[in-house]
């Protein structure tokens, strides 16, 4: 017996299977890893800015891998948006105590991953990219001030 499958069926929600608490937890963990990677890289690189930038790339790569395993929609868009938004975080937190650096890194990564994950739930790609660019520009302006 042949089975008929409808080709033109679309749903409004792209992926609703990942609970928001997992994204929040992922953001906190990646924020802690960002601090850890920056700390380890500072042993081999004399510049805090370069170590933080390399740590951002490592954390973004780790974030993509984890979100792929969690079957997240558009994980590359989420991690690139977070990495660009928080680029230079090591310089921004320079001079704080280690506990404060870990706290702010975890908090900012948690907020960023949650925001861009929530934004990516919309099924159309172009408005998501436009909104992400607007948020990134606002974040970069806020960081540079």
N, CA, C and O atoms as CSV, one atom per row, in Angstrom:
chain,resi,resn,atom,element,x,y,z
A,1,UNK,N,N,0.850,-1.159,0.000
A,1,UNK,CA,C,0.000,0.000,0.000
A,1,UNK,C,C,0.901,1.228,0.000
A,1,UNK,O,O,1.837,1.302,0.796
A,2,UNK,N,N,0.641,2.175,-0.862
A,2,UNK,CA,C,1.425,3.406,-0.975
A,2,UNK,C,C,0.941,4.419,0.057
A,2,UNK,O,O,-0.246,4.504,0.373
A,3,UNK,N,N,1.891,5.174,0.565
A,3,UNK,CA,C,1.584,6.208,1.549
A,3,UNK,C,C,1.761,7.570,0.890
A,3,UNK,O,O,2.789,7.819,0.261
A,4,UNK,N,N,0.784,8.446,1.024
A,4,UNK,CA,C,0.833,9.770,0.429
A,4,UNK,C,C,1.304,10.767,1.483
A,4,UNK,O,O,0.767,10.829,2.589
A,5,UNK,N,N,2.331,11.553,1.110
A,5,UNK,CA,C,2.885,12.554,2.010
A,5,UNK,C,C,2.670,13.922,1.375
A,5,UNK,O,O,3.021,14.132,0.214
A,6,UNK,N,N,2.103,14.840,2.123
A,6,UNK,CA,C,1.856,16.186,1.615
A,6,UNK,C,C,3.167,16.961,1.564
A,6,UNK,O,O,3.910,16.983,2.545
A,7,UNK,N,N,3.456,17.591,0.442
A,7,UNK,CA,C,4.696,18.333,0.251
A,7,UNK,C,C,4.611,19.780,0.703
A,7,UNK,O,O,5.624,20.349,1.108
A,8,UNK,N,N,3.453,20.385,0.649
A,8,UNK,CA,C,3.322,21.819,0.890
A,8,UNK,C,C,2.808,22.162,2.282
A,8,UNK,O,O,2.162,23.196,2.451
A,9,UNK,N,N,3.065,21.350,3.255
A,9,UNK,CA,C,2.605,21.614,4.608
A,9,UNK,C,C,3.679,22.418,5.337
A,9,UNK,O,O,4.830,21.991,5.430
A,10,UNK,N,N,3.292,23.591,5.856
A,10,UNK,CA,C,4.219,24.428,6.603
A,10,UNK,C,C,3.632,24.726,7.972
A,10,UNK,O,O,2.420,24.870,8.129
A,11,UNK,N,N,4.499,24.814,8.941
A,11,UNK,CA,C,4.061,25.191,10.276
A,11,UNK,C,C,4.689,26.531,10.627
A,11,UNK,O,O,5.680,26.938,10.020
A,12,UNK,N,N,4.118,27.206,11.592
A,12,UNK,CA,C,4.610,28.527,11.966
A,12,UNK,C,C,5.851,28.465,12.832
A,12,UNK,O,O,6.762,29.275,12.660
A,13,UNK,N,N,5.906,27.531,13.750
A,13,UNK,CA,C,7.032,27.425,14.657
A,13,UNK,C,C,8.058,26.489,14.036
A,13,UNK,O,O,7.721,25.373,13.641
A,14,UNK,N,N,9.304,26.933,13.946
A,14,UNK,CA,C,10.344,26.120,13.335
A,14,UNK,C,C,10.744,24.988,14.263
A,14,UNK,O,O,10.751,23.825,13.857
A,15,UNK,N,N,11.077,25.315,15.502
A,15,UNK,CA,C,11.510,24.300,16.458
A,15,UNK,C,C,11.062,24.739,17.841
A,15,UNK,O,O,11.481,25.781,18.346
A,16,UNK,N,N,10.226,23.948,18.428
A,16,UNK,CA,C,9.744,24.268,19.763
A,16,UNK,C,C,10.135,23.173,20.754
A,16,UNK,O,O,9.574,23.086,21.846
A,17,UNK,N,N,11.107,22.335,20.365
A,17,UNK,CA,C,11.430,21.196,21.206
A,17,UNK,C,C,12.463,21.502,22.292
A,17,UNK,O,O,12.544,20.778,23.285
A,18,UNK,N,N,13.238,22.544,22.120
A,18,UNK,CA,C,14.289,22.867,23.084
A,18,UNK,C,C,13.749,23.824,24.142
A,18,UNK,O,O,13.409,24.964,23.825
A,19,UNK,N,N,13.666,23.383,25.373
A,19,UNK,CA,C,13.177,24.276,26.430
A,19,UNK,C,C,14.139,25.454,26.653
A,19,UNK,O,O,15.348,25.333,26.455
A,20,UNK,N,N,13.589,26.556,27.056
A,20,UNK,CA,C,14.387,27.776,27.223
A,20,UNK,C,C,15.408,27.623,28.350
A,20,UNK,O,O,16.456,28.268,28.312
A,21,UNK,N,N,15.134,26.801,29.332
A,21,UNK,CA,C,16.093,26.631,30.426
A,21,UNK,C,C,17.377,25.991,29.931
A,21,UNK,O,O,18.442,26.231,30.502
A,22,UNK,N,N,17.302,25.175,28.872
A,22,UNK,CA,C,18.525,24.591,28.315
A,22,UNK,C,C,19.381,25.652,27.640
A,22,UNK,O,O,20.609,25.601,27.712
A,23,UNK,N,N,18.750,26.595,26.996
A,23,UNK,CA,C,19.483,27.674,26.347
A,23,UNK,C,C,20.114,28.572,27.401
A,23,UNK,O,O,21.257,29.002,27.246
A,24,UNK,N,N,19.386,28.855,28.460
A,24,UNK,CA,C,19.925,29.661,29.560
A,24,UNK,C,C,21.127,28.957,30.186
A,24,UNK,O,O,22.155,29.583,30.447
A,25,UNK,N,N,20.992,27.666,30.422
A,25,UNK,CA,C,22.100,26.886,30.991
A,25,UNK,C,C,23.290,26.868,30.043
A,25,UNK,O,O,24.436,27.009,30.470
A,26,UNK,N,N,23.017,26.694,28.759
A,26,UNK,CA,C,24.087,26.694,27.762
A,26,UNK,C,C,24.823,28.029,27.758
A,26,UNK,O,O,26.052,28.054,27.689
A,27,UNK,N,N,24.097,29.124,27.831
A,27,UNK,CA,C,24.727,30.444,27.856
A,27,UNK,C,C,25.608,30.634,29.080
A,27,UNK,O,O,26.706,31.182,28.981
A,28,UNK,N,N,25.132,30.184,30.224
A,28,UNK,CA,C,25.935,30.297,31.456
A,28,UNK,C,C,27.207,29.469,31.350
A,28,UNK,O,O,28.289,29.937,31.705
A,29,UNK,N,N,27.079,28.240,30.861
A,29,UNK,CA,C,28.244,27.356,30.738
A,29,UNK,C,C,29.248,27.916,29.738
A,29,UNK,O,O,30.453,27.898,29.988
A,30,UNK,N,N,28.754,28.414,28.608
A,30,UNK,CA,C,29.666,28.979,27.618
A,30,UNK,C,C,30.321,30.266,28.112
A,30,UNK,O,O,31.461,30.552,27.743
A,31,UNK,N,N,29.631,31.042,28.931
A,31,UNK,CA,C,30.247,32.225,29.535
A,31,UNK,C,C,31.381,31.851,30.477
A,31,UNK,O,O,32.405,32.531,30.523
A,32,UNK,N,N,31.200,30.779,31.221
A,32,UNK,CA,C,32.266,30.302,32.110
A,32,UNK,C,C,33.435,29.755,31.286
A,32,UNK,O,O,34.597,29.988,31.618
A,33,UNK,N,N,33.120,29.026,30.211
A,33,UNK,CA,C,34.176,28.531,29.327
A,33,UNK,C,C,34.934,29.678,28.662
A,33,UNK,O,O,36.140,29.579,28.436
A,34,UNK,N,N,34.235,30.758,28.350
A,34,UNK,CA,C,34.910,31.922,27.769
A,34,UNK,C,C,35.986,32.451,28.718
A,34,UNK,O,O,37.112,32.726,28.303
A,35,UNK,N,N,35.630,32.587,29.972
A,35,UNK,CA,C,36.611,33.060,30.953
A,35,UNK,C,C,37.755,32.057,31.083
A,35,UNK,O,O,38.921,32.447,31.144
A,36,UNK,N,N,37.425,30.765,31.124
A,36,UNK,CA,C,38.444,29.732,31.274
A,36,UNK,C,C,39.396,29.722,30.077
A,36,UNK,O,O,40.613,29.677,30.257
A,37,UNK,N,N,38.854,29.763,28.858
A,37,UNK,CA,C,39.700,29.774,27.672
A,37,UNK,C,C,40.577,31.022,27.627
A,37,UNK,O,O,41.744,30.944,27.242
A,38,UNK,N,N,40.031,32.162,28.013
A,38,UNK,CA,C,40.823,33.392,28.042
A,38,UNK,C,C,41.955,33.270,29.046
A,38,UNK,O,O,43.081,33.685,28.770
A,39,UNK,N,N,41.665,32.705,30.201
A,39,UNK,CA,C,42.679,32.526,31.238
A,39,UNK,C,C,43.787,31.591,30.776
A,39,UNK,O,O,44.964,31.869,31.004
A,40,UNK,N,N,43.427,30.487,30.131
A,40,UNK,CA,C,44.430,29.538,29.643
A,40,UNK,C,C,45.254,30.165,28.522
A,40,UNK,O,O,46.474,30.006,28.485
A,41,UNK,N,N,44.602,30.870,27.617
A,41,UNK,CA,C,45.325,31.479,26.495
A,41,UNK,C,C,46.248,32.608,26.947
A,41,UNK,O,O,47.234,32.903,26.271
A,42,UNK,N,N,45.948,33.233,28.065
A,42,UNK,CA,C,46.816,34.299,28.579
A,42,UNK,C,C,48.185,33.764,28.980
A,42,UNK,O,O,49.148,34.528,29.056
A,43,UNK,N,N,48.283,32.464,29.238
A,43,UNK,CA,C,49.591,31.877,29.556
A,43,UNK,C,C,50.507,31.841,28.341
A,43,UNK,O,O,51.730,31.871,28.481
A,44,UNK,N,N,49.918,31.777,27.145
A,44,UNK,CA,C,50.697,31.640,25.922
A,44,UNK,C,C,50.711,32.909,25.082
A,44,UNK,O,O,51.597,33.083,24.246
A,45,UNK,N,N,49.752,33.789,25.289
A,45,UNK,CA,C,49.649,35.027,24.519
A,45,UNK,C,C,49.705,36.189,25.500
A,45,UNK,O,O,49.019,36.187,26.523
A,46,UNK,N,N,50.525,37.176,25.180
A,46,UNK,CA,C,50.701,38.295,26.106
A,46,UNK,C,C,49.568,39.309,26.052
A,46,UNK,O,O,49.421,40.101,26.983
A,47,UNK,N,N,48.780,39.314,25.019
A,47,UNK,CA,C,47.730,40.313,24.848
A,47,UNK,C,C,46.386,39.767,25.330
A,47,UNK,O,O,45.945,38.699,24.905
A,48,UNK,N,N,45.754,40.508,26.214
A,48,UNK,CA,C,44.439,40.117,26.719
A,48,UNK,C,C,43.391,40.162,25.620
A,48,UNK,O,O,42.524,39.291,25.552
A,49,UNK,N,N,43.465,41.158,24.770
A,49,UNK,CA,C,42.494,41.295,23.689
A,49,UNK,C,C,42.552,40.126,22.714
A,49,UNK,O,O,41.514,39.601,22.312
A,50,UNK,N,N,43.751,39.719,22.335
A,50,UNK,CA,C,43.897,38.603,21.402
A,50,UNK,C,C,43.442,37.300,22.058
A,50,UNK,O,O,42.778,36.482,21.422
A,51,UNK,N,N,43.796,37.108,23.323
A,51,UNK,CA,C,43.365,35.902,24.030
A,51,UNK,C,C,41.844,35.846,24.138
A,51,UNK,O,O,41.248,34.781,23.974
A,52,UNK,N,N,41.219,36.979,24.410
A,52,UNK,CA,C,39.760,37.026,24.486
A,52,UNK,C,C,39.104,36.784,23.143
A,52,UNK,O,O,38.059,36.138,23.069
A,53,UNK,N,N,39.714,37.302,22.067
A,53,UNK,CA,C,39.153,37.084,20.736
A,53,UNK,C,C,39.254,35.617,20.327
A,53,UNK,O,O,38.314,35.072,19.748
A,54,UNK,N,N,40.374,34.977,20.620
A,54,UNK,CA,C,40.515,33.549,20.323
A,54,UNK,C,C,39.550,32.741,21.172
A,54,UNK,O,O,38.970,31.766,20.695
A,55,UNK,N,N,39.373,33.135,22.422
A,55,UNK,CA,C,38.415,32.448,23.288
A,55,UNK,C,C,36.991,32.599,22.756
A,55,UNK,O,O,36.191,31.670,22.866
A,56,UNK,N,N,36.667,33.758,22.182
A,56,UNK,CA,C,35.338,33.953,21.575
A,56,UNK,C,C,35.112,32.973,20.428
A,56,UNK,O,O,34.028,32.408,20.287
A,57,UNK,N,N,36.141,32.778,19.613
A,57,UNK,CA,C,36.029,31.841,18.499
A,57,UNK,C,C,35.878,30.408,19.005
A,57,UNK,O,O,35.071,29.643,18.477
A,58,UNK,N,N,36.649,30.049,20.022
A,58,UNK,CA,C,36.544,28.697,20.588
A,58,UNK,C,C,35.174,28.454,21.208
A,58,UNK,O,O,34.592,27.383,21.033
A,59,UNK,N,N,34.664,29.436,21.927
A,59,UNK,CA,C,33.352,29.294,22.563
A,59,UNK,C,C,32.251,29.234,21.503
A,59,UNK,O,O,31.291,28.479,21.657
A,60,UNK,N,N,32.378,30.019,20.434
A,60,UNK,CA,C,31.384,29.963,19.360
A,60,UNK,C,C,31.386,28.592,18.690
A,60,UNK,O,O,30.325,28.047,18.382
A,61,UNK,N,N,32.560,28.040,18.469
A,61,UNK,CA,C,32.650,26.701,17.875
A,61,UNK,C,C,32.029,25.662,18.791
A,61,UNK,O,O,31.279,24.796,18.340
A,62,UNK,N,N,32.339,25.745,20.063
A,62,UNK,CA,C,31.752,24.829,21.036
A,62,UNK,C,C,30.237,24.998,21.099
A,62,UNK,O,O,29.506,24.015,21.216
A,63,UNK,N,N,29.768,26.232,21.022
A,63,UNK,CA,C,28.331,26.505,21.038
A,63,UNK,C,C,27.617,25.911,19.840
A,63,UNK,O,O,26.517,25.376,19.975
A,64,UNK,N,N,28.233,25.999,18.663
A,64,UNK,CA,C,27.633,25.403,17.467
A,64,UNK,C,C,27.524,23.893,17.620
A,64,UNK,O,O,26.493,23.305,17.294
A,65,UNK,N,N,28.577,23.269,18.112
A,65,UNK,CA,C,28.573,21.815,18.275
A,65,UNK,C,C,27.498,21.385,19.273
A,65,UNK,O,O,26.766,20.428,19.021
A,66,UNK,N,N,27.404,22.071,20.378
A,66,UNK,CA,C,26.402,21.710,21.388
A,66,UNK,C,C,24.991,21.931,20.866
A,66,UNK,O,O,24.114,21.091,21.066
A,67,UNK,N,N,24.769,23.057,20.199
A,67,UNK,CA,C,23.418,23.323,19.688
A,67,UNK,C,C,23.043,22.396,18.543
A,67,UNK,O,O,21.863,22.095,18.364
A,68,UNK,N,N,24.011,21.936,17.768
A,68,UNK,CA,C,23.716,20.920,16.757
A,68,UNK,C,C,23.271,19.619,17.408
A,68,UNK,O,O,22.359,18.951,16.920
A,69,UNK,N,N,23.915,19.266,18.504
A,69,UNK,CA,C,23.516,18.054,19.233
A,69,UNK,C,C,22.143,18.201,19.884
A,69,UNK,O,O,21.447,17.209,20.099
A,70,UNK,N,N,21.754,19.430,20.196
A,70,UNK,CA,C,20.432,19.685,20.775
A,70,UNK,C,C,19.367,19.928,19.707
A,70,UNK,O,O,18.212,20.205,20.030
A,71,UNK,N,N,19.756,19.823,18.429
A,71,UNK,CA,C,18.847,20.014,17.291
A,71,UNK,C,C,18.226,21.404,17.286
A,71,UNK,O,O,17.021,21.558,17.084
A,72,UNK,N,N,19.056,22.407,17.508
A,72,UNK,CA,C,18.604,23.791,17.497
A,72,UNK,C,C,18.556,24.294,16.057
A,72,UNK,O,O,19.386,23.917,15.229
A,73,UNK,N,N,17.590,25.136,15.771
A,73,UNK,CA,C,17.469,25.724,14.446
A,73,UNK,C,C,18.470,26.867,14.304
A,73,UNK,O,O,18.585,27.708,15.196
A,74,UNK,N,N,19.181,26.899,13.201
A,74,UNK,CA,C,20.157,27.936,12.853
A,74,UNK,C,C,21.193,28.186,13.953
A,74,UNK,O,O,21.340,29.322,14.403
A,75,UNK,N,N,21.911,27.154,14.392
A,75,UNK,CA,C,22.885,27.367,15.467
A,75,UNK,C,C,24.047,28.270,15.047
A,75,UNK,O,O,24.609,28.985,15.877
A,76,UNK,N,N,24.404,28.237,13.766
A,76,UNK,CA,C,25.499,29.084,13.308
A,76,UNK,C,C,25.129,30.558,13.381
A,76,UNK,O,O,25.955,31.388,13.761
A,77,UNK,N,N,23.910,30.884,13.024
A,77,UNK,CA,C,23.446,32.270,13.113
A,77,UNK,C,C,23.444,32.748,14.563
A,77,UNK,O,O,23.838,33.879,14.849
A,78,UNK,N,N,23.003,31.893,15.467
A,78,UNK,CA,C,22.971,32.260,16.890
A,78,UNK,C,C,24.376,32.517,17.413
A,78,UNK,O,O,24.625,33.544,18.044
A,79,UNK,N,N,25.291,31.598,17.157
A,79,UNK,CA,C,26.632,31.738,17.726
A,79,UNK,C,C,27.423,32.869,17.092
A,79,UNK,O,O,28.197,33.538,17.777
A,80,UNK,N,N,27.241,33.095,15.785
A,80,UNK,CA,C,27.938,34.220,15.147
A,80,UNK,C,C,27.402,35.538,15.695
A,80,UNK,O,O,28.172,36.464,15.952
A,81,UNK,N,N,26.096,35.626,15.873
A,81,UNK,CA,C,25.508,36.846,16.424
A,81,UNK,C,C,26.004,37.101,17.847
A,81,UNK,O,O,26.306,38.240,18.204
A,82,UNK,N,N,26.088,36.056,18.650
A,82,UNK,CA,C,26.590,36.216,20.021
A,82,UNK,C,C,28.065,36.599,20.007
A,82,UNK,O,O,28.483,37.485,20.753
A,83,UNK,N,N,28.854,35.939,19.164
A,83,UNK,CA,C,30.293,36.230,19.111
A,83,UNK,C,C,30.557,37.665,18.661
A,83,UNK,O,O,31.416,38.341,19.225
A,84,UNK,N,N,29.828,38.132,17.655
A,84,UNK,CA,C,30.025,39.512,17.183
A,84,UNK,C,C,29.541,40.505,18.238
A,84,UNK,O,O,30.165,41.545,18.446
A,85,UNK,N,N,28.442,40.190,18.897
A,85,UNK,CA,C,27.911,41.094,19.922
A,85,UNK,C,C,28.859,41.236,21.106
A,85,UNK,O,O,29.016,42.329,21.650
A,86,UNK,N,N,29.491,40.138,21.505
A,86,UNK,CA,C,30.342,40.152,22.688
A,86,UNK,C,C,31.835,40.184,22.360
A,86,UNK,O,O,32.667,39.905,23.223
A,87,UNK,N,N,32.172,40.522,21.123
A,87,UNK,CA,C,33.576,40.595,20.734
A,87,UNK,C,C,34.275,41.674,21.556
A,87,UNK,O,O,33.795,42.805,21.630
A,88,UNK,N,N,35.376,41.339,22.158
A,88,UNK,CA,C,36.111,42.291,22.982
A,88,UNK,C,C,35.669,42.305,24.437
A,88,UNK,O,O,35.967,43.250,25.166
A,89,UNK,N,N,34.969,41.278,24.860
A,89,UNK,CA,C,34.498,41.203,26.250
A,89,UNK,C,C,35.660,41.147,27.233
A,89,UNK,O,O,35.552,41.659,28.348
A,90,UNK,N,N,36.763,40.535,26.837
A,90,UNK,CA,C,37.922,40.440,27.733
A,90,UNK,C,C,38.480,41.822,28.056
A,90,UNK,O,O,38.854,42.092,29.197
A,91,UNK,N,N,38.536,42.694,27.056
A,91,UNK,CA,C,39.009,44.064,27.308
A,91,UNK,C,C,38.018,44.833,28.171
A,91,UNK,O,O,38.403,45.657,29.001
A,92,UNK,N,N,36.750,44.554,27.964
A,92,UNK,CA,C,35.710,45.251,28.716
A,92,UNK,C,C,35.748,44.891,30.203
A,92,UNK,O,O,35.495,45.741,31.057
A,93,UNK,N,N,36.060,43.643,30.505
A,93,UNK,CA,C,36.084,43.191,31.897
A,93,UNK,C,C,37.479,43.275,32.513
A,93,UNK,O,O,37.690,42.807,33.632
A,94,UNK,N,N,38.417,43.858,31.806
A,94,UNK,CA,C,39.767,43.984,32.326
A,94,UNK,C,C,39.767,44.870,33.575
A,94,UNK,O,O,39.172,45.947,33.582
A,95,UNK,N,N,40.423,44.416,34.599
A,95,UNK,CA,C,40.517,45.180,35.834
A,95,UNK,C,C,39.532,44.743,36.905
A,95,UNK,O,O,39.638,45.172,38.054
A,96,UNK,N,N,38.582,43.904,36.548
A,96,UNK,CA,C,37.636,43.389,37.542
A,96,UNK,C,C,38.242,42.187,38.262
A,96,UNK,O,O,39.204,41.584,37.785
A,97,UNK,N,N,37.680,41.853,39.393
A,97,UNK,CA,C,38.098,40.647,40.097
A,97,UNK,C,C,37.651,39.427,39.305
A,97,UNK,O,O,36.720,39.515,38.503
A,98,UNK,N,N,38.303,38.292,39.521
A,98,UNK,CA,C,37.991,37.085,38.749
A,98,UNK,C,C,36.549,36.641,38.937
A,98,UNK,O,O,35.921,36.166,37.991
A,99,UNK,N,N,36.022,36.789,40.131
A,99,UNK,CA,C,34.630,36.400,40.375
A,99,UNK,C,C,33.691,37.291,39.569
A,99,UNK,O,O,32.701,36.815,39.011
A,100,UNK,N,N,34.000,38.571,39.510
A,100,UNK,CA,C,33.170,39.497,38.728
A,100,UNK,C,C,33.267,39.198,37.235
A,100,UNK,O,O,32.266,39.285,36.523
A,101,UNK,N,N,34.448,38.850,36.757
A,101,UNK,CA,C,34.612,38.522,35.340
A,101,UNK,C,C,33.798,37.293,34.984
A,101,UNK,O,O,33.126,37.272,33.953
A,102,UNK,N,N,33.848,36.270,35.822
A,102,UNK,CA,C,33.070,35.054,35.567
A,102,UNK,C,C,31.578,35.374,35.601
A,102,UNK,O,O,30.820,34.899,34.755
A,103,UNK,N,N,31.158,36.172,36.570
A,103,UNK,CA,C,29.743,36.523,36.683
A,103,UNK,C,C,29.259,37.267,35.452
A,103,UNK,O,O,28.235,36.905,34.872
A,104,UNK,N,N,29.992,38.317,35.039
A,104,UNK,CA,C,29.563,39.119,33.895
A,104,UNK,C,C,29.640,38.342,32.592
A,104,UNK,O,O,28.780,38.501,31.726
A,105,UNK,N,N,30.652,37.506,32.442
A,105,UNK,CA,C,30.748,36.683,31.233
A,105,UNK,C,C,29.576,35.711,31.148
A,105,UNK,O,O,28.943,35.583,30.100
A,106,UNK,N,N,29.292,35.033,32.248
A,106,UNK,CA,C,28.176,34.078,32.254
A,106,UNK,C,C,26.845,34.794,32.023
A,106,UNK,O,O,25.997,34.306,31.276
A,107,UNK,N,N,26.664,35.946,32.661
A,107,UNK,CA,C,25.411,36.682,32.507
A,107,UNK,C,C,25.227,37.192,31.077
A,107,UNK,O,O,24.148,37.050,30.503
A,108,UNK,N,N,26.268,37.781,30.505
A,108,UNK,CA,C,26.153,38.312,29.152
A,108,UNK,C,C,25.972,37.210,28.112
A,108,UNK,O,O,25.197,37.369,27.168
A,109,UNK,N,N,26.671,36.110,28.276
A,109,UNK,CA,C,26.479,34.982,27.357
A,109,UNK,C,C,25.088,34.381,27.521
A,109,UNK,O,O,24.465,34.001,26.531
A,110,UNK,N,N,24.596,34.290,28.739
A,110,UNK,CA,C,23.247,33.765,28.962
A,110,UNK,C,C,22.202,34.648,28.290
A,110,UNK,O,O,21.315,34.147,27.599
A,111,UNK,N,N,22.305,35.948,28.489
A,111,UNK,CA,C,21.341,36.879,27.884
A,111,UNK,C,C,21.433,36.826,26.360
A,111,UNK,O,O,20.412,36.806,25.673
A,112,UNK,N,N,22.648,36.803,25.837
A,112,UNK,CA,C,22.825,36.816,24.384
A,112,UNK,C,C,22.298,35.545,23.737
A,112,UNK,O,O,21.571,35.612,22.745
A,113,UNK,N,N,22.653,34.389,24.283
A,113,UNK,CA,C,22.171,33.133,23.700
A,113,UNK,C,C,20.652,33.028,23.806
A,113,UNK,O,O,19.999,32.554,22.876
A,114,UNK,N,N,20.096,33.457,24.907
A,114,UNK,CA,C,18.642,33.404,25.061
A,114,UNK,C,C,17.959,34.346,24.074
A,114,UNK,O,O,16.963,33.973,23.453
A,115,UNK,N,N,18.478,35.546,23.924
A,115,UNK,CA,C,17.892,36.523,23.009
A,115,UNK,C,C,17.929,36.035,21.562
A,115,UNK,O,O,16.910,36.062,20.871
A,116,UNK,N,N,19.099,35.590,21.102
A,116,UNK,CA,C,19.200,35.174,19.711
A,116,UNK,C,C,18.508,33.840,19.460
A,116,UNK,O,O,18.037,33.604,18.347
A,117,UNK,N,N,18.430,32.966,20.449
A,117,UNK,CA,C,17.646,31.736,20.292
A,117,UNK,C,C,16.165,32.081,20.157
A,117,UNK,O,O,15.474,31.545,19.290
A,118,UNK,N,N,15.687,32.966,21.005
A,118,UNK,CA,C,14.285,33.367,20.948
A,118,UNK,C,C,13.974,34.022,19.601
A,118,UNK,O,O,12.908,33.793,19.029
A,119,UNK,N,N,14.889,34.825,19.103
A,119,UNK,CA,C,14.713,35.489,17.822
A,119,UNK,C,C,14.659,34.477,16.674
A,119,UNK,O,O,13.923,34.688,15.710
A,120,UNK,N,N,15.408,33.404,16.756
A,120,UNK,CA,C,15.478,32.409,15.692
A,120,UNK,C,C,14.295,31.461,15.654
A,120,UNK,O,O,14.248,30.593,14.782
A,121,UNK,N,N,13.370,31.585,16.533
A,121,UNK,CA,C,12.187,30.718,16.492
A,121,UNK,C,C,11.259,31.093,15.344
A,121,UNK,O,O,10.422,30.282,14.947
A,122,UNK,N,N,11.385,32.283,14.809
A,122,UNK,CA,C,10.556,32.726,13.695
A,122,UNK,C,C,10.990,31.977,12.440
A,122,UNK,O,O,12.188,31.784,12.231
A,123,UNK,N,N,10.056,31.552,11.605
A,123,UNK,CA,C,10.396,30.662,10.495
A,123,UNK,C,C,11.019,31.361,9.293
A,123,UNK,O,O,11.716,30.707,8.518
A,124,UNK,N,N,10.803,32.646,9.106
A,124,UNK,CA,C,11.359,33.356,7.955
A,124,UNK,C,C,12.750,33.878,8.287
A,124,UNK,O,O,12.954,34.504,9.327
A,125,UNK,N,N,13.695,33.619,7.410
A,125,UNK,CA,C,15.094,33.918,7.684
A,125,UNK,C,C,15.439,35.399,7.566
A,125,UNK,O,O,16.190,35.916,8.393
A,126,UNK,N,N,14.919,36.082,6.577
A,126,UNK,CA,C,15.310,37.476,6.320
A,126,UNK,C,C,14.961,38.404,7.493
A,126,UNK,O,O,15.826,39.174,7.909
A,127,UNK,N,N,13.739,38.371,8.049
A,127,UNK,CA,C,13.478,39.233,9.207
A,127,UNK,C,C,14.336,38.888,10.420
A,127,UNK,O,O,14.683,39.763,11.212
A,128,UNK,N,N,14.675,37.612,10.560
A,128,UNK,CA,C,15.535,37.197,11.670
A,128,UNK,C,C,16.921,37.803,11.509
A,128,UNK,O,O,17.493,38.314,12.472
A,129,UNK,N,N,17.458,37.749,10.306
A,129,UNK,CA,C,18.791,38.315,10.066
A,129,UNK,C,C,18.786,39.832,10.245
A,129,UNK,O,O,19.722,40.390,10.817
A,130,UNK,N,N,17.746,40.500,9.763
A,130,UNK,CA,C,17.655,41.961,9.918
A,130,UNK,C,C,17.564,42.339,11.396
A,130,UNK,O,O,18.244,43.263,11.842
A,131,UNK,N,N,16.734,41.634,12.152
A,131,UNK,CA,C,16.615,41.916,13.589
A,131,UNK,C,C,17.916,41.616,14.315
A,131,UNK,O,O,18.305,42.356,15.219
A,132,UNK,N,N,18.598,40.534,13.930
A,132,UNK,CA,C,19.880,40.196,14.559
A,132,UNK,C,C,20.920,41.272,14.281
A,132,UNK,O,O,21.688,41.632,15.172
A,133,UNK,N,N,20.954,41.786,13.063
A,133,UNK,CA,C,21.907,42.848,12.723
A,133,UNK,C,C,21.621,44.109,13.528
A,133,UNK,O,O,22.545,44.763,14.012
A,134,UNK,N,N,20.359,44.448,13.670
A,134,UNK,CA,C,19.994,45.633,14.466
A,134,UNK,C,C,20.421,45.452,15.924
A,134,UNK,O,O,20.961,46.376,16.532
A,135,UNK,N,N,20.183,44.276,16.477
A,135,UNK,CA,C,20.576,44.004,17.869
A,135,UNK,C,C,22.091,44.031,18.018
A,135,UNK,O,O,22.608,44.552,19.006
A,136,UNK,N,N,22.802,43.475,17.048
A,136,UNK,CA,C,24.268,43.473,17.093
A,136,UNK,C,C,24.808,44.903,17.051
A,136,UNK,O,O,25.721,45.239,17.806
A,137,UNK,N,N,24.260,45.738,16.188
A,137,UNK,CA,C,24.717,47.132,16.089
A,137,UNK,C,C,24.463,47.866,17.401
A,137,UNK,O,O,25.318,48.617,17.870
A,138,UNK,N,N,23.299,47.654,17.989
A,138,UNK,CA,C,22.993,48.290,19.283
A,138,UNK,C,C,23.951,47.803,20.363
A,138,UNK,O,O,24.424,48.597,21.176
A,139,UNK,N,N,24.241,46.504,20.377
A,139,UNK,CA,C,25.163,45.948,21.377
A,139,UNK,C,C,26.578,46.485,21.185
A,139,UNK,O,O,27.254,46.814,22.159
A,140,UNK,N,N,27.024,46.574,19.947
A,140,UNK,CA,C,28.375,47.089,19.690
A,140,UNK,C,C,28.482,48.561,20.080
A,140,UNK,O,O,29.508,48.984,20.614
A,141,UNK,N,N,27.445,49.337,19.823
A,141,UNK,CA,C,27.453,50.740,20.224
A,141,UNK,C,C,27.473,50.849,21.745
A,141,UNK,O,O,28.190,51.682,22.300
A,142,UNK,N,N,26.694,50.018,22.413
A,142,UNK,CA,C,26.660,50.046,23.885
A,142,UNK,C,C,28.002,49.634,24.479
A,142,UNK,O,O,28.412,50.185,25.501
A,143,UNK,N,N,28.688,48.686,23.870
A,143,UNK,CA,C,29.965,48.228,24.403
A,143,UNK,C,C,31.051,49.294,24.193
A,143,UNK,O,O,31.893,49.499,25.067
A,144,UNK,N,N,31.033,49.959,23.058
A,144,UNK,CA,C,32.069,50.949,22.792
A,144,UNK,C,C,31.889,52.239,23.573
A,144,UNK,O,O,32.841,53.005,23.726
A,145,UNK,N,N,30.687,52.493,24.069
A,145,UNK,CA,C,30.488,53.699,24.871
A,145,UNK,C,C,30.998,53.433,26.227
A,145,UNK,O,O,30.940,54.307,27.091
